[in-house]
């Protein structure tokens, strides 16, 4: 019997209920998956944990003050 794992996608609480320009993230050991919240059946991007950490650190360091 082949059972597919349950993928729990999550997005920032700052994204609100309207959707908008949001991404969703899921932990898929040993990878991190990222997808567009407006297109949940569309493609997803997978990154190794270290690459995900580098990406989020870059985004945080490049964001304008107050974001």
KACOR-V200494 format. One record per backbone hydrogen bond with DSSP energy under -0.5 kcal/mol. CO is the residue of the C=O (numbers start at 1). NH is the residue of the N-H. Records with the same first field share a line. If there is no record, write none. Layout:
BEGIN
CO: NH / NH
END
This chain:
BEGIN
1: 3
2: 4
5: 7
6: 8
7: 9
10: 25
12: 15
13: 16
18: 20
20: 22
22: 37
24: 35
25: 10
26: 28 / 33
27: 29
28: 31
30: 49
31: 28
32: 47
33: 26
34: 45
35: 24
36: 39
39: 42
43: 36
45: 34
47: 32
48: 52
49: 53
50: 54
51: 55
52: 56
53: 57
54: 58
55: 59
56: 60
57: 61
58: 62
59: 63
64: 67
END
